[in-house]
């Protein structure tokens, strides 16, 4: 069975002409020399490397659509008619789903509490993250969840100022992003600044901690959407040369006279900025964590690792245990991105379900040996409340949260588009309000079910909240409500009472991979004891 068909995909704006396609190559079974297009090969014959990346860049996020043999849909959630955990008594008047506590805590010496066991993916130097930042930041802050500010924000800032040692002395864009989240942050959540090779060279961690009051730094080993460094596209050759001079890898080479002439004639329309590959070793990792804590003054150090195999996963968990890292986010293949090579998104790495199964076994092995284990979070294609429940139960007690990338960005897009139409902004994606929105009303109070709650809480200040943030708050409320209902059905009224027995594997393959109980074996012994009593 072919799990993913090359040759065409809306992500790269290509399409096969024929209805019949060779499953392995993605080429039409009848490829005609007169074909007007537009399969992958047809488009790449003209635009070459541009077809590697989803587009149009800056206006989309992309998610892999490969159908893995086993995923989280192969699990079902258990419900019970007996007992109630973490509530005063199993009483139908007291054990009701609104009483479920969805707050989560992660961290070692300086723990962070969140109102929901979710946080954002790393929103960094991509244009789409910058464009919608206000909504993402305010929405995360008022929802009481952690926001991860991704790599290279300082490095690509047009207003970046460096000191005599080549380190960041000021980054207006970084200042803006942190300030917005902190202005709306209450007693829950945190802002984590992610750093890569270029960020370390620029001294980003030192800058954001010493001058901007940040308390958490994330070290990045990789991500699920790609196994190379972070990427963006640039349409301005002067900007491409500027970033090249700052030390970034820029392709094609904007300093080449030939490339410059081709760009001027329109043959080259854009450039790619690439971050360098990171290379890990234990001594350097431990030293870096210690440096961030003792010298820079960071309260929390987290690690983001990608869809690597057994070896790198073992290193991530064992070294993080030794360094007392506060949170390890493990990002599986099958998630989304602001920009990654499309075929790489489809064909590299360990899928999320498999990767979490591996991580659980490793964490359990460390704990069984009496070794302290860091708090864990899973990322890679999650968008619903049942995903949250399944991740936390499948990974109990080691997994504390779920990282959601594109799912927490979409509400920002929706709300920002609504606001642009309502305010009659000159630049907007929608000319008029689509029926999918207007059928609910023409004001924020009518469109957003949760708007009155925010009015009660913030009073007149509610008008300062971007509608993208309102949309994110509304979406998270849906996740919270759905999660409380699942948890109440499983008779667990607090997250730390969830157990692996609260999910079952629907297939024997899923049971074998995850170590969870096959559905036809779940609670069989207890049932037989009841029948035979």
Secondary structure in CASP SS format (residue, H / E / C, confidence):
PFRMAT SS
TARGET T0000
AUTHOR 0000-0000-0000
METHOD secondary structure of the structure
MODEL  1
X C 1.00
X C 1.00
X C 1.00
X C 1.00
X C 1.00
X C 1.00
X C 1.00
X C 1.00
X C 1.00
X H 1.00
X H 1.00
X H 1.00
X C 1.00
X C 1.00
X C 1.00
X C 1.00
X C 1.00
X C 1.00
X C 1.00
X C 1.00
X E 1.00
X C 1.00
X C 1.00
X C 1.00
X C 1.00
X C 1.00
X C 1.00
X E 1.00
X C 1.00
X C 1.00
X C 1.00
X C 1.00
X C 1.00
X C 1.00
X C 1.00
X C 1.00
X C 1.00
X C 1.00
X C 1.00
X H 1.00
X H 1.00
X H 1.00
X H 1.00
X H 1.00
X H 1.00
X H 1.00
X H 1.00
X H 1.00
X H 1.00
X H 1.00
X H 1.00
X H 1.00
X E 1.00
X C 1.00
X C 1.00
X C 1.00
X C 1.00
X C 1.00
X C 1.00
X C 1.00
X C 1.00
X E 1.00
X E 1.00
X C 1.00
X C 1.00
X C 1.00
X C 1.00
X C 1.00
X C 1.00
X C 1.00
X C 1.00
X H 1.00
X H 1.00
X H 1.00
X E 1.00
X E 1.00
X E 1.00
X C 1.00
X C 1.00
X C 1.00
X C 1.00
X C 1.00
X C 1.00
X C 1.00
X E 1.00
X C 1.00
X C 1.00
X C 1.00
X C 1.00
X C 1.00
X C 1.00
X C 1.00
X C 1.00
X C 1.00
X C 1.00
X C 1.00
X H 1.00
X H 1.00
X H 1.00
X C 1.00
X E 1.00
X C 1.00
X C 1.00
X E 1.00
X E 1.00
X E 1.00
X C 1.00
X C 1.00
X C 1.00
X C 1.00
X C 1.00
X E 1.00
X E 1.00
X E 1.00
X C 1.00
X C 1.00
X C 1.00
X E 1.00
X E 1.00
X E 1.00
X C 1.00
X C 1.00
X E 1.00
X C 1.00
X C 1.00
X C 1.00
X H 1.00
X H 1.00
X H 1.00
X H 1.00
X H 1.00
X C 1.00
X H 1.00
X H 1.00
X H 1.00
X H 1.00
X H 1.00
X H 1.00
X H 1.00
X H 1.00
X H 1.00
X H 1.00
X H 1.00
X C 1.00
X C 1.00
X E 1.00
X E 1.00
X E 1.00
X E 1.00
X C 1.00
X C 1.00
X C 1.00
X C 1.00
X C 1.00
X C 1.00
X C 1.00
X C 1.00
X C 1.00
X C 1.00
X C 1.00
X E 1.00
X E 1.00
X C 1.00
X C 1.00
X C 1.00
X C 1.00
X C 1.00
X E 1.00
X E 1.00
X E 1.00
X C 1.00
X H 1.00
X H 1.00
X H 1.00
X H 1.00
X H 1.00
X H 1.00
X H 1.00
X H 1.00
X H 1.00
X H 1.00
X H 1.00
X H 1.00
X H 1.00
X C 1.00
X C 1.00
X C 1.00
X C 1.00
X C 1.00
X C 1.00
X E 1.00
X E 1.00
X E 1.00
X E 1.00
X E 1.00
X C 1.00
X H 1.00
X H 1.00
X H 1.00
X H 1.00
X H 1.00
X H 1.00
X C 1.00
X H 1.00
X H 1.00
X H 1.00
X H 1.00
X H 1.00
X H 1.00
X H 1.00
X H 1.00
X H 1.00
X C 1.00
X C 1.00
X C 1.00
X E 1.00
X E 1.00
X E 1.00
X E 1.00
X E 1.00
X C 1.00
X C 1.00
X E 1.00
X C 1.00
X C 1.00
X E 1.00
X C 1.00
X C 1.00
X C 1.00
X C 1.00
X E 1.00
X E 1.00
X E 1.00
X E 1.00
X C 1.00
X C 1.00
X H 1.00
X H 1.00
X H 1.00
X H 1.00
X H 1.00
X H 1.00
X H 1.00
X H 1.00
X H 1.00
X C 1.00
X C 1.00
X C 1.00
X E 1.00
X E 1.00
X E 1.00
X C 1.00
X C 1.00
X C 1.00
X C 1.00
X C 1.00
X H 1.00
X H 1.00
X H 1.00
X H 1.00
X H 1.00
X H 1.00
X H 1.00
X H 1.00
X H 1.00
X C 1.00
X C 1.00
X C 1.00
X C 1.00
X C 1.00
X E 1.00
X E 1.00
X E 1.00
X E 1.00
X C 1.00
X C 1.00
X C 1.00
X C 1.00
X C 1.00
X C 1.00
X C 1.00
X H 1.00
X H 1.00
X H 1.00
X H 1.00
X H 1.00
X H 1.00
X H 1.00
X H 1.00
X H 1.00
X H 1.00
X H 1.00
X H 1.00
X H 1.00
X H 1.00
X H 1.00
X C 1.00
X C 1.00
X C 1.00
X E 1.00
X E 1.00
X E 1.00
X E 1.00
X E 1.00
X E 1.00
X C 1.00
X C 1.00
X C 1.00
X C 1.00
X H 1.00
X H 1.00
X H 1.00
X H 1.00
X H 1.00
X H 1.00
X H 1.00
X H 1.00
X H 1.00
X H 1.00
X H 1.00
X H 1.00
X H 1.00
X H 1.00
X C 1.00
X C 1.00
X C 1.00
X E 1.00
X E 1.00
X E 1.00
X E 1.00
X E 1.00
X C 1.00
X E 1.00
X C 1.00
X C 1.00
X E 1.00
X E 1.00
X C 1.00
X C 1.00
X C 1.00
X E 1.00
X H 1.00
X H 1.00
X H 1.00
X H 1.00
X H 1.00
X H 1.00
X C 1.00
X C 1.00
X C 1.00
X E 1.00
X H 1.00
X H 1.00
X H 1.00
X H 1.00
X H 1.00
X H 1.00
X H 1.00
X H 1.00
X H 1.00
X H 1.00
X H 1.00
X H 1.00
X H 1.00
X H 1.00
X H 1.00
X H 1.00
X H 1.00
X C 1.00
X C 1.00
X C 1.00
X C 1.00
X C 1.00
X C 1.00
X E 1.00
X E 1.00
X E 1.00
X E 1.00
X E 1.00
X C 1.00
X C 1.00
X C 1.00
X C 1.00
X C 1.00
X H 1.00
X H 1.00
X H 1.00
X H 1.00
X H 1.00
X H 1.00
X H 1.00
X H 1.00
X H 1.00
X H 1.00
X C 1.00
X C 1.00
X C 1.00
X C 1.00
X E 1.00
X E 1.00
X E 1.00
X E 1.00
X E 1.00
X E 1.00
X C 1.00
X H 1.00
X H 1.00
X H 1.00
X H 1.00
X H 1.00
X H 1.00
X H 1.00
X H 1.00
X H 1.00
X H 1.00
X H 1.00
X H 1.00
X H 1.00
X H 1.00
X H 1.00
X H 1.00
X H 1.00
X C 1.00
X C 1.00
X C 1.00
X C 1.00
X C 1.00
X C 1.00
X C 1.00
X C 1.00
X C 1.00
X C 1.00
X C 1.00
X C 1.00
X H 1.00
X H 1.00
X H 1.00
X H 1.00
X C 1.00
X C 1.00
X C 1.00
X C 1.00
X C 1.00
X H 1.00
X H 1.00
X H 1.00
X H 1.00
X C 1.00
X C 1.00
X C 1.00
X H 1.00
X H 1.00
X H 1.00
X H 1.00
X H 1.00
X H 1.00
X H 1.00
X H 1.00
X H 1.00
X H 1.00
X H 1.00
X H 1.00
X H 1.00
X H 1.00
X C 1.00
X C 1.00
X H 1.00
X H 1.00
X H 1.00
X H 1.00
X H 1.00
X H 1.00
X H 1.00
X H 1.00
X H 1.00
X H 1.00
X H 1.00
X H 1.00
X H 1.00
X H 1.00
X H 1.00
X H 1.00
X H 1.00
X H 1.00
X H 1.00
X H 1.00
X H 1.00
X H 1.00
X H 1.00
X C 1.00
X C 1.00
X E 1.00
X C 1.00
X E 1.00
X H 1.00
X H 1.00
X H 1.00
X C 1.00
X C 1.00
X H 1.00
X H 1.00
X H 1.00
X E 1.00
X E 1.00
X E 1.00
X C 1.00
X C 1.00
X H 1.00
X H 1.00
X H 1.00
X H 1.00
X H 1.00
X H 1.00
X H 1.00
X C 1.00
X C 1.00
X C 1.00
X E 1.00
X C 1.00
X C 1.00
X C 1.00
X C 1.00
X C 1.00
X H 1.00
X H 1.00
X H 1.00
X H 1.00
X H 1.00
X H 1.00
X H 1.00
X H 1.00
X H 1.00
X C 1.00
END
